């Protein structure tokens, strides 16, 4: 079998024009270079150089072999570099960003992992737009779990890899004292209710505006809250009704009724964005667990 070091020696001899010059560049003796070329000739059964007292001249076969050898050696170097990068990344720390109402899902998965599996995982909690801004060139986050409603509100570099996780449906959340009077929760029954809204300009506020506009509802705003846990507490206190996605409904008190109304028909798509070359086995395993 041909050895890569012999092919490299052949290429250097042809480029530099002598065994001595190739030996000097490669850190061999001239005798060692001569022996490597002789080994190649013996293995291939062809003459690679015409030798004289003062020069060595490559044959046509040597030049053809050198062209192929350069390709092989380049591919081998790339292969080694890729394997080494995977090895480095497999044990490296990675930085995951998640939006706030996904935290309970993440912590549930982390609790089920062994301590050694959790080692090296850093987490940042922020809104989707903030996470995406930290995924760009020079950003410190390797992957981010974000959400989008329809095609509005977010944009990201095309180089980022995208993995779908779930559709997160919105529900109508009501104080329990109101629920019996409002069932079966038709849109027109909710027109005059006080509502808890997100602050104008936020991504969720634009979702709510679209829903209310579609059903010609003009909500009477009873309060603003961008944190769904705060929203749920306000609903339970009887301040107002709210639109809340499933992920933010993993736990709520007895003073709340969650109505899954068909006419609402609104959800947000939850997905992961991953920076190029950061898809290590550890990160992909965690993302698969989160999707489940």
VEXKOLSE-679149 format. One record per residue (C-alpha): x, y, z; residue number from 1. Coordinates in pm, whole numbers, plus 50000, padded with zeros to 5 digits. Example, Ala and Ser with C-alpha at 12.3 -4.5 7.8 and 13.67 -1.06 7.14 Angstrom:
BEGIN
51230, 49550, 50780, 1
51367, 49894, 50714, 2
This chain:
BEGIN
50000, 50000, 50000, 1
50126, 50346, 49912, 2
50222, 50563, 50209, 3
50119, 50930, 50224, 4
50470, 51036, 50329, 5
50618, 50874, 50018, 6
50368, 51061, 49797, 7
50457, 51387, 49971, 8
50826, 51320, 49910, 9
50757, 51255, 49540, 10
50573, 51588, 49508, 11
50856, 51777, 49682, 12
51124, 51620, 49459, 13
50933, 51718, 49146, 14
50868, 52071, 49274, 15
51225, 52135, 49394, 16
51410, 51942, 49123, 17
51641, 51733, 49342, 18
51651, 51470, 49612, 19
51878, 51688, 49828, 20
51647, 51991, 49821, 21
51343, 51774, 49902, 22
51536, 51611, 50187, 23
51626, 51952, 50329, 24
51264, 52074, 50324, 25
51122, 51754, 50468, 26
51389, 51701, 50732, 27
51516, 51375, 50580, 28
51855, 51268, 50454, 29
51910, 51244, 50079, 30
51948, 50870, 50123, 31
51607, 50847, 50290, 32
51445, 51037, 50003, 33
51612, 50807, 49751, 34
51488, 50502, 49939, 35
51129, 50633, 49949, 36
51127, 50697, 49574, 37
51274, 50353, 49512, 38
50998, 50202, 49727, 39
50733, 50382, 49522, 40
50887, 50259, 49197, 41
50894, 49904, 49328, 42
50532, 49915, 49447, 43
50404, 50067, 49122, 44
50630, 49878, 48888, 45
50719, 50196, 48696, 46
51020, 50423, 48669, 47
50957, 50762, 48825, 48
51288, 50946, 48765, 49
51569, 50938, 48513, 50
51876, 50969, 48729, 51
52220, 51101, 48633, 52
52525, 51208, 48830, 53
52401, 51569, 48853, 54
52021, 51559, 48817, 55
51697, 51366, 48850, 56
51431, 51416, 48585, 57
51071, 51304, 48656, 58
50910, 51073, 48403, 59
50558, 51127, 48266, 60
50436, 50861, 48507, 61
50586, 51056, 48800, 62
50411, 51376, 48697, 63
50074, 51200, 48663, 64
50123, 51035, 49001, 65
50216, 51367, 49162, 66
49899, 51537, 49034, 67
49683, 51265, 49185, 68
49893, 51261, 49501, 69
49831, 51631, 49563, 70
49455, 51570, 49553, 71
49482, 51269, 49784, 72
49704, 51450, 50032, 73
49475, 51753, 50039, 74
49171, 51532, 50102, 75
49354, 51348, 50379, 76
49452, 51674, 50548, 77
49092, 51794, 50529, 78
48970, 51463, 50670, 79
49210, 51480, 50964, 80
49116, 51843, 51037, 81
48744, 51758, 51032, 82
48784, 51462, 51266, 83
48993, 51669, 51506, 84
48734, 51949, 51503, 85
48455, 51701, 51580, 86
48663, 51561, 51866, 87
48726, 51908, 52009, 88
48362, 52010, 51975, 89
48224, 51686, 52120, 90
48365, 51778, 52460, 91
48335, 52153, 52439, 92
48093, 52369, 52624, 93
47797, 52482, 52419, 94
47568, 52777, 52474, 95
47193, 52738, 52420, 96
46940, 53021, 52414, 97
46568, 52970, 52486, 98
46267, 53200, 52503, 99
46108, 53237, 52850, 100
45807, 53005, 52824, 101
46029, 52722, 52697, 102
46234, 52719, 53020, 103
46012, 52461, 53192, 104
46062, 52220, 52902, 105
46438, 52271, 52911, 106
46471, 52229, 53286, 107
46259, 51914, 53272, 108
46498, 51760, 53019, 109
46806, 51876, 53211, 110
46677, 51718, 53533, 111
46658, 51380, 53357, 112
47017, 51401, 53233, 113
47319, 51265, 53417, 114
47544, 51532, 53575, 115
47823, 51453, 53327, 116
47576, 51504, 53039, 117
47474, 51845, 53175, 118
47834, 51956, 53223, 119
47933, 52231, 52983, 120
47577, 52339, 52892, 121
47524, 52713, 52928, 122
47178, 52864, 52899, 123
47058, 53214, 52815, 124
46689, 53309, 52847, 125
46571, 53596, 52630, 126
46311, 53689, 52371, 127
46345, 53531, 52028, 128
46465, 53846, 51852, 129
46736, 53898, 52114, 130
46855, 53539, 52081, 131
46878, 53562, 51703, 132
47092, 53874, 51725, 133
47341, 53674, 51935, 134
47358, 53391, 51680, 135
47525, 53599, 51410, 136
47892, 53627, 51326, 137
48085, 53669, 51647, 138
47784, 53583, 51862, 139
47834, 53371, 52171, 140
47525, 53148, 52138, 141
47563, 52820, 51947, 142
47193, 52744, 51908, 143
46865, 52909, 52006, 144
46511, 52784, 52051, 145
46279, 53056, 51922, 146
45923, 53096, 51802, 147
45741, 53274, 51523, 148
45374, 53331, 51443, 149
45315, 53297, 51069, 150
45593, 53461, 50869, 151
45602, 53784, 51065, 152
45829, 53936, 51322, 153
46158, 53752, 51282, 154
46441, 53721, 51032, 155
46772, 53537, 51059, 156
47082, 53464, 50847, 157
47025, 53194, 50586, 158
47343, 53018, 50700, 159
47175, 52910, 51025, 160
47042, 52556, 51034, 161
46673, 52522, 51124, 162
46504, 52233, 51311, 163
46128, 52229, 51377, 164
46018, 52145, 51734, 165
45644, 52201, 51775, 166
45332, 52405, 51708, 167
45236, 52590, 52026, 168
44863, 52671, 52022, 169
44716, 52975, 52194, 170
44423, 52932, 52434, 171
44180, 53175, 52593, 172
44243, 53196, 52968, 173
43968, 53324, 53195, 174
43910, 53382, 53567, 175
43709, 53085, 53694, 176
43431, 53313, 53825, 177
43359, 53427, 53468, 178
43378, 53092, 53294, 179
43026, 52953, 53348, 180
42864, 53274, 53226, 181
43072, 53285, 52908, 182
43057, 52921, 52794, 183
43074, 52810, 52513, 184
43316, 53101, 52462, 185
43206, 53231, 52123, 186
43399, 53530, 51993, 187
43108, 53771, 52034, 188
43075, 53671, 52401, 189
43427, 53797, 52471, 190
43391, 54141, 52309, 191
43332, 54342, 52624, 192
43573, 54161, 52854, 193
43873, 54332, 53008, 194
44194, 54180, 52864, 195
44553, 54154, 52977, 196
44775, 54245, 52682, 197
45143, 54248, 52601, 198
45310, 54586, 52575, 199
45266, 54749, 52232, 200
45554, 54677, 51996, 201
45638, 54334, 52139, 202
45611, 54025, 51919, 203
45321, 53881, 52120, 204
45135, 54212, 52105, 205
45134, 54191, 51725, 206
44989, 53838, 51750, 207
44706, 53956, 51973, 208
44634, 54257, 51754, 209
44594, 54023, 51456, 210
44357, 53791, 51643, 211
44136, 54069, 51774, 212
44128, 54243, 51437, 213
44030, 53921, 51258, 214
43728, 53879, 51485, 215
43643, 54251, 51503, 216
43710, 54255, 51875, 217
43807, 54580, 52042, 218
43952, 54474, 52375, 219
43920, 54683, 52685, 220
44275, 54670, 52822, 221
44289, 54595, 53193, 222
44664, 54558, 53217, 223
44992, 54491, 53038, 224
45236, 54208, 53107, 225
45506, 54054, 52887, 226
45565, 53760, 53123, 227
45304, 53486, 53089, 228
45347, 53380, 53454, 229
45253, 53733, 53556, 230
44964, 53724, 53309, 231
44834, 53399, 53462, 232
44852, 53547, 53812, 233
44654, 53850, 53695, 234
44391, 53627, 53532, 235
44354, 53424, 53851, 236
44310, 53747, 54044, 237
44016, 53838, 53817, 238
44188, 54130, 53646, 239
44109, 54014, 53292, 240
44114, 53744, 53027, 241
44424, 53664, 52820, 242
44559, 53470, 52524, 243
44828, 53229, 52642, 244
45017, 52956, 52448, 245
45026, 52594, 52565, 246
45390, 52611, 52672, 247
45304, 52880, 52925, 248
45015, 52670, 53063, 249
45219, 52388, 53210, 250
45101, 52489, 53559, 251
44825, 52721, 53673, 252
44609, 52773, 53979, 253
44251, 52664, 54051, 254
44121, 53014, 53987, 255
44190, 52984, 53612, 256
43990, 52821, 53332, 257
44163, 52742, 53001, 258
43931, 52743, 52700, 259
44045, 52574, 52380, 260
43816, 52760, 52138, 261
43815, 52645, 51772, 262
43759, 52994, 51634, 263
44091, 53118, 51776, 264
44297, 52887, 51551, 265
44627, 53060, 51629, 266
44962, 52904, 51713, 267
45329, 52988, 51716, 268
45590, 52767, 51551, 269
45872, 52666, 51785, 270
46203, 52578, 51621, 271
46577, 52574, 51673, 272
46834, 52782, 51488, 273
47190, 52645, 51496, 274
47510, 52818, 51393, 275
47710, 52647, 51115, 276
47970, 52395, 51236, 277
47823, 52386, 51589, 278
47604, 52077, 51543, 279
47794, 51848, 51779, 280
47655, 51513, 51890, 281
47591, 51649, 52241, 282
47397, 51949, 52112, 283
47189, 51744, 51867, 284
47107, 51490, 52137, 285
46978, 51768, 52362, 286
46774, 51923, 52079, 287
46618, 51585, 51999, 288
46521, 51543, 52365, 289
46365, 51891, 52372, 290
46163, 51816, 52057, 291
46019, 51503, 52220, 292
